Amino acid sequence: MTADAGLPDTLRDLPAWTPDPVELADLELLLAGAYRPLAGFLGSYDTAMVVAGGRLADGTPWPVPVTLTVPKELTGQERVVLQDPEGVPLAVLEVAEAWQDPATQDWRLAGPLEALRAPAHGPFHALRRRPDDLAPAEGPLLAVATRRPLHRKQLGQLRQVAERLGARVLVLPLLGGEHDESLVRALLGVRKDLPDGARIVPVPLPARGAGAEQEERDVLLRAHVAAAYGATHLLADAELEGTAIPLVVPEPWAYDADVEVWRPVARIEPDHVQAELTAERLDELLDAGEPVPDWFTPPAVAAELVRARPPKHARGITVFFTGLSGSGKSTVARGLSDALIERGGRTVTLLDGDVVRRMLSAGLTFSRADRDLNIRRIGFVAAEITRHGGTAICAPIAPYAATRAEVRRMVSAVGDFILVHVSTPLEECERRDRKGLYAKARAGQIPEFTGISDPYEAPDDADLVLDTSRMTPEEAVGRVLDLLTAGGWIRPE
């Protein structure tokens, strides 16, 4: 596509591209100056050096590759307009190199950026600041760069370290997770518990993967960004060498059950140390709808935890049936929808049959690309239903594992996802073939027909497997209801 018509004439006919969420965050930080000395996206040699040794080609320490993936057809361009998801142009990339990543085979563009306008997408944008927008620090500035709320323990440790350093505090909520809004609201909710004069500045910095090495690189990047915002120290969980600013690891704290306060472990009698509330136990409390204890976190944070992770019986959920044509998945899906509506307590949407074909899939063919697009459309709608606390019941064939996994990720980011494999054998599906589709497929009249001329990739990650040749539709619906009841998504009758 071409760039926005509101651009200057010299840029109007340039091709435009919308980066993915991580690249869009990198673009915002590049334009803000938070990634100095980087002036744009990295080329092949710089990227290889960063991956291998954490340094740019000129020897400058840099922890993570900052690259831009594009379609191959853009690799012949000299300039490309980069835009946000709403199509607002943000910058022009002056292409210095087009290269193919040897590890992923993705095509990438590298080069410096010319800023067009400041990004204005996303919630709490009014709180965001460029590093240059903040007044220079007078004295030490302690940064807290976090993807999680600050509970009473962390708040106490933060106040202790800030007092010891004589430092002001800068809290940097790192955006790019599943519950950015709740994170920022939770941090705003404890402003009164932060040291006087503390500032909260959200920064788009998504996590880039798991594993010990990636976590270390993530800390190095946090320190670099914090330094760009004027911080002289960064609060951290462990020591790490080579950071842009010193890391400060607070001394261990615990809850003193005798006097009912959090304080350093060294000041608590061993038999008065109350066990920490683990992340697993916290999730169990939230799933069950039980209150989060006040000794663990302030009420404002507890409210945001509940908002981000409602109890299972009130949480949005997608039940996704997959199976061959004629397997019985639509019958079971309709039966489940009816049963949930009869029970009450949940808003139910059935995404199957004529409604999907007419409203979502009109004009699509039976090619693999169009079938994948159909499943993505269903997944998008299901995710939106789930996001708002509803129940989405889907029953497409969904033959490809990669596309099902994509839908699982899409839904799991906003709620819960249950995959039901209706594994009725092909022979039974053919025997039930009231529309004669299998016969036409075997005669070559329907190309790329799942199970005949196109494969069905049976899931190995299904939460429930049903063979409707061995049970009645009512029994199959009962099995799904039992699973939902056991998991806490619906309450027993």
C-alpha positions in Angstrom: 0.0 0.0 0.0 1.1 3.6 -0.5 1.5 6.1 2.3 -1.0 8.5 3.7 -2.3 11.2 1.3 -1.7 13.9 4.0 2.0 13.5 3.7 4.2 16.0 1.8 4.3 15.4 -2.0 7.9 13.9 -1.7 6.6 11.1 0.5 3.1 10.6 -0.7 3.8 7.8 -3.2 6.2 5.8 -1.0 5.1 2.3 0.1 3.9 2.0 3.7 4.3 -0.7 6.2 2.9 -1.4 9.7 5.5 -3.1 12.0 4.5 -5.9 14.4 4.0 -4.9 18.1 7.6 -5.5 19.2 9.0 -3.6 16.2 6.5 -0.8 16.7 7.7 -0.5 20.3 11.3 -0.4 19.1 10.3 2.3 16.5 8.8 4.4 19.3 11.9 4.1 21.5 14.2 4.8 18.5 12.3 8.0 17.6 12.2 9.0 21.3 16.0 8.7 21.7 15.7 6.0 24.3 17.8 3.6 22.2 20.7 5.9 21.6 23.2 5.5 20.0 20.9 3.6 17.6 19.4 5.8 14.9 17.4 3.1 13.1 17.0 -0.6 12.6 20.0 -2.8 12.5 21.6 -4.4 9.5 22.8 -8.0 9.1 26.4 -7.5 10.5 25.3 -5.5 13.5 22.6 -8.0 14.2 24.9 -11.0 14.0 27.4 -9.2 16.4 24.7 -8.4 18.9 23.3 -11.9 18.9 26.8 -13.4 19.2 28.4 -11.1 21.8 26.1 -8.3 22.9 27.9 -5.6 20.9 27.4 -3.6 17.8 30.0 -4.0 15.0 31.9 -0.9 16.2 32.2 -2.5 19.7 29.5 -0.5 21.4 27.6 -2.6 24.0 24.0 -3.4 22.9 21.9 -6.2 24.3 19.2 -7.1 21.8 18.8 -7.1 18.0 16.5 -4.3 16.9 15.3 -5.3 13.5 12.4 -4.7 11.1 10.7 -7.6 9.2 9.0 -6.8 6.0 7.5 -8.7 3.0 10.0 -9.6 0.3 8.3 -7.1 -2.1 9.5 -4.2 0.0 13.2 -5.2 -0.2 13.7 -3.3 -3.4 12.5 0.0 -2.0 14.9 2.9 -1.1 12.4 4.6 1.4 9.5 3.1 3.3 6.9 4.9 5.4 6.4 3.2 8.8 2.9 3.6 10.3 1.0 2.6 13.4 -1.9 0.1 13.3 -4.4 2.8 12.5 -2.4 3.8 9.4 -0.9 7.0 10.9 2.6 7.6 9.4 5.3 7.8 12.1 8.6 7.7 10.3 10.4 7.2 7.0 13.0 4.5 6.9 15.9 5.3 4.6 16.9 1.8 3.5 20.6 1.1 3.8 20.3 -2.7 3.6 17.8 -5.3 2.7 18.8 -8.7 4.1 17.5 -12.1 4.8 17.8 -13.6 8.3 19.7 -16.9 8.0 18.0 -18.3 11.1 14.3 -17.5 10.2 14.5 -16.7 6.5 12.6 -13.5 7.2 13.4 -10.5 5.0 14.5 -7.4 6.9 15.2 -3.7 6.2 17.9 -1.6 8.0 18.7 2.0 8.0 18.2 5.4 9.8 14.8 6.9 10.5 13.3 10.3 9.7 10.6 11.1 12.3 7.3 12.3 10.9 5.2 12.6 14.1 5.2 11.3 17.7 3.3 8.0 18.1 -0.1 8.5 19.7 -1.5 5.0 19.8 -2.3 2.9 22.9 -3.8 3.6 26.4 -2.2 6.0 28.9 -0.4 7.8 26.1 -0.8 11.1 28.0 1.6 9.7 30.7 4.3 8.7 28.2 7.3 11.0 27.9 10.4 11.2 25.7 13.6 11.2 27.7 14.2 14.8 26.7 10.8 15.8 28.1 11.9 15.0 31.7 13.8 17.6 33.6 17.5 16.6 34.3 17.9 14.8 37.6 19.4 16.6 40.5 21.2 14.0 42.4 20.6 10.2 42.2 17.5 8.9 40.4 16.4 5.3 41.1 14.5 3.6 38.3 12.0 0.7 38.7 11.4 -0.9 35.3 8.6 -3.5 35.9 6.1 -5.6 34.0 4.3 -6.5 37.3 2.5 -4.5 40.0 4.4 -3.4 43.1 3.1 -5.2 46.2 3.7 -4.3 49.8 7.1 -6.1 49.9 8.4 -4.3 46.7 7.1 -1.0 47.9 8.9 -1.4 51.2 12.2 -2.4 49.5 11.9 0.5 47.1 11.4 3.1 49.9 14.4 1.6 51.8 16.7 1.7 48.8 15.6 5.2 47.7 16.2 6.5 51.3 19.6 4.9 51.4 20.7 6.4 48.1 19.0 9.7 48.8 17.4 9.2 45.4 14.2 10.3 43.7 12.2 7.5 42.1 11.2 6.9 38.5 8.7 4.1 37.9 8.8 2.7 34.3 5.8 0.4 33.6 7.0 -1.8 30.7 4.2 -2.1 28.2 3.7 -4.9 25.7 2.2 -7.6 28.0 -1.3 -9.0 28.2 -2.6 -6.5 30.8 -0.9 -3.2 30.2 -3.9 -1.1 31.3 -4.1 -3.0 34.6 -0.4 -2.7 35.2 -0.4 1.1 34.8 -3.6 1.5 36.9 -2.1 -0.7 39.7 1.0 1.5 39.8 -1.0 4.7 39.8 -3.1 3.2 42.6 0.0 3.0 44.9 1.4 6.5 44.2 0.8 7.5 47.8 3.0 4.5 48.9 5.9 5.7 46.7 8.5 8.1 47.9 7.6 11.8 47.5 8.0 13.2 44.0 8.1 9.7 42.3 7.1 9.8 38.6 5.4 7.1 36.6 6.3 7.0 32.9 5.0 4.1 30.8 7.5 2.8 28.3 6.7 0.4 25.4 9.2 -2.4 26.0 7.7 -5.9 25.4 9.5 -9.0 26.6 11.4 -10.8 23.8 11.4 -14.4 25.0 12.1 -16.7 27.8 15.2 -18.3 29.2 18.1 -17.2 31.4 20.1 -15.6 28.6 17.1 -13.6 27.3 16.2 -12.5 30.8 19.8 -11.1 31.2 19.6 -9.3 27.9 16.2 -7.9 29.0 17.7 -6.5 32.2 20.6 -4.9 30.1 18.0 -3.3 27.8 16.0 -2.0 30.8 19.1 -0.5 32.3 19.9 1.2 29.0 16.4 2.7 28.6 16.4 3.8 32.3 19.7 5.5 31.8 18.2 7.3 28.7 15.5 8.6 31.0 18.1 10.0 33.4 18.3 7.2 36.0 21.5 6.7 37.8 20.5 3.4 39.4 18.1 0.5 38.5 16.4 -1.6 41.1 16.9 -5.3 40.2 16.4 -8.8 41.5 20.1 -9.9 41.0 23.5 -8.5 40.2 24.6 -8.4 36.6 27.7 -7.0 35.0 27.9 -4.7 32.0 24.8 -2.6 32.6 24.5 1.0 31.5 23.9 2.1 35.1 24.5 0.3 38.4 21.9 -2.3 39.5 20.8 -2.1 43.1 19.6 -5.3 44.7 17.5 -4.7 47.9 18.1 -6.8 50.9 15.6 -9.7 51.5 12.3 -8.7 53.1 9.5 -10.8 54.5 6.2 -10.4 56.4 6.6 -10.3 60.2 3.5 -12.1 61.4 4.2 -11.0 65.0 3.9 -7.2 64.4 2.1 -7.6 61.0 4.4 -5.5 58.9 6.8 -6.1 56.0 10.4 -5.5 56.9 14.0 -6.8 56.3 14.3 -10.5 57.2 17.4 -9.7 59.3 15.1 -7.8 61.7 12.5 -10.7 62.1 12.6 -13.6 64.5 12.8 -16.8 62.3 9.6 -18.2 63.7 7.7 -15.0 62.9 8.5 -15.0 59.1 5.2 -15.7 57.3 5.5 -17.7 54.1 5.4 -15.6 50.9 2.3 -15.8 48.8 3.5 -17.5 45.6 2.4 -16.6 42.1 0.8 -20.0 41.8 -1.2 -19.5 45.0 -2.2 -16.0 44.0 -3.5 -17.3 40.7 -5.5 -20.0 42.6 -7.1 -17.3 44.7 -8.0 -15.2 41.7 -9.4 -18.2 39.8 -11.6 -19.1 42.7 -12.8 -15.6 43.3 -11.3 -15.5 46.8 -10.0 -12.2 48.2 -6.4 -11.3 47.8 -5.0 -10.8 51.4 -4.4 -7.2 52.4 -1.1 -8.1 54.1 0.2 -9.1 50.6 -0.9 -6.1 48.5 -2.8 -2.8 48.8 -6.5 -2.8 47.9 -6.0 -0.8 44.7 -3.5 -3.4 43.4 -5.8 -6.3 44.5 -8.7 -4.7 42.5 -6.5 -4.5 39.4 -5.4 -8.2 39.8 -9.1 -9.2 39.9 -9.8 -7.1 36.9 -7.0 -8.6 34.9 -7.7 -12.2 36.0 -11.4 -12.5 36.9 -12.6 -15.7 38.7 -13.1 -18.5 36.3 -16.8 -18.6 36.5 -16.9 -15.0 35.3 -14.0 -15.1 32.9 -14.3 -15.0 29.1 -13.7 -18.3 27.5 -13.6 -19.8 24.0 -14.5 -23.5 23.4 -13.0 -24.4 20.1 -14.2 -27.6 18.4 -12.0 -29.1 15.6 -12.6 -32.2 13.5 -13.4 -33.5 10.0 -16.5 -32.6 8.1 -19.3 -34.9 9.4 -17.5 -35.6 12.7 -20.4 -34.2 14.7 -18.6 -31.1 16.0 -21.4 -28.7 15.0 -24.0 -30.9 16.7 -22.0 -31.0 19.9 -21.3 -27.2 19.7 -25.0 -26.4 19.3 -25.9 -28.7 22.1 -23.3 -27.0 24.4 -24.6 -23.6 23.4 -28.2 -24.6 24.3 -27.1 -26.2 27.6 -25.2 -23.1 28.7 -28.0 -20.8 27.8 -30.5 -23.0 29.7 -28.2 -22.9 32.8 -27.9 -19.1 32.6 -25.0 -17.0 34.0 -23.1 -16.7 30.8 -23.4 -14.8 27.5 -23.0 -17.4 24.7 -22.1 -16.8 21.1 -22.1 -19.7 18.6 -19.7 -19.2 15.7 -20.7 -21.9 13.3 -22.6 -22.7 10.1 -24.4 -20.2 8.0 -23.6 -17.2 10.1 -19.9 -17.6 9.8 -20.1 -18.4 6.1 -22.3 -15.4 5.4 -20.9 -12.8 7.7 -17.2 -13.7 8.1 -16.3 -15.9 5.2 -18.2 -14.6 2.2 -16.0 -14.7 -0.9 -13.4 -17.0 0.5 -12.4 -20.1 -1.4 -11.2 -23.5 -0.2 -7.6 -22.8 -0.8 -5.3 -23.2 2.2 -4.7 -19.5 2.4 -8.4 -18.7 2.5 -9.1 -21.5 5.0 -6.4 -20.2 7.3 -7.9 -16.7 6.9 -11.3 -18.0 7.8 -10.0 -19.6 11.0 -8.1 -16.4 11.9 -11.3 -14.4 11.4 -13.2 -16.8 13.7 -10.4 -16.6 16.2 -10.4 -12.8 16.1 -14.1 -12.6 16.8 -13.9 -15.3 19.5 -11.0 -13.4 21.2 -13.1 -10.2 21.3 -16.1 -12.1 22.8 -13.7 -13.6 25.3 -12.1 -10.3 26.1 -15.4 -8.9 27.2 -16.3 -11.9 29.5 -18.4 -13.8 27.0 -18.4 -17.4 25.9 -17.5 -18.1 22.3 -18.2 -21.6 20.9 -16.5 -22.3 17.6 -16.8 -25.4 15.4 -14.8 -25.1 12.2 -12.8 -27.9 10.7 -9.6 -26.0 11.4 -7.3 -28.7 9.9 -3.9 -27.0 10.5 -2.1 -27.1 13.8 -0.2 -23.8 13.2 -3.5 -21.9 12.7 -5.1 -23.4 15.7 -2.1 -22.5 17.8 -2.4 -18.9 16.5 -6.0 -18.8 17.6 -5.1 -20.2 21.0 -2.5 -17.5 21.5 -5.0 -14.8 20.4 -7.6 -15.9 22.8 -5.3 -16.8 25.7 -4.0 -13.2 25.7 -7.5 -12.1 26.9 -9.1 -15.1 28.5 -9.2 -18.9 28.5 -9.2 -21.3 25.6 -10.4 -24.9 25.5 -9.6 -27.1 22.5 -12.0 -30.0 21.8 -10.9 -32.6 19.2 -13.9 -34.4 17.7 -11.9 -37.4 16.5 -14.7 -39.3 14.8 -13.0 -41.7 12.2 -13.0 -40.7 8.5 -15.0 -43.8 7.6 -17.8 -42.8 9.9 -17.7 -39.2 8.6 -18.0 -40.4 5.1 -20.9 -42.7 6.0 -22.8 -39.7 7.5 -22.1 -37.5 4.4 -25.7 -36.2 3.8 -24.5 -33.6 1.3 -22.3 -35.9 -0.7 -19.2 -33.8 -0.2 -16.9 -36.8 0.4 -18.1 -38.5 -2.8 -17.5 -35.4 -4.8 -14.1 -35.0 -3.3 -13.1 -38.5 -4.1 -14.4 -37.9 -7.7 -12.1 -34.9 -7.9 -14.9 -32.4 -8.1 -13.9 -30.6 -4.8 -10.2 -29.8 -4.7 -8.2 -29.7 -1.4 -10.9 -31.4 0.6 -9.8 -32.1 4.2 -9.3 -35.8 4.9 -9.3 -36.7 1.2 -7.1 -34.5 -0.9 -5.8 -32.3 1.9 -4.5 -33.3 5.3 -6.1 -33.0 8.7 -3.4 -32.4 11.3 -4.9 -34.0 14.4 -4.1 -31.9 17.5 -1.8 -33.2 20.2 -2.8 -30.4 22.6 -6.5 -31.0 22.9 -8.1 -30.5 26.3 -10.8 -33.1 25.4 -11.1 -35.7 22.8 -14.6 -36.9 21.7 -15.4 -39.7 19.2 -19.1 -39.3 18.4 -19.2 -42.8 16.7 -19.0 -44.2 20.3 -21.3 -41.8 22.1 -24.5 -39.9 21.6 -24.6 -36.1 21.1 -26.0 -35.7 24.6 -23.2 -37.7 26.1 -20.6 -35.7 24.2 -22.2 -32.4 25.4 -22.1 -33.8 28.9 -18.4 -34.5 28.6 -17.7 -30.9 27.7 -19.9 -29.6 30.5 -18.1 -31.9 32.9 -14.7 -30.4 31.7 -16.0 -26.8 32.1 -17.4 -27.6 35.6 -14.2 -29.3 36.8 -12.2 -26.4 35.5 -14.3 -23.8 37.4 -15.7 -22.1 34.3 -19.3 -23.1 35.1 -20.8 -23.9 38.5 -22.3 -27.3 39.2 -26.0 -27.5 38.9 
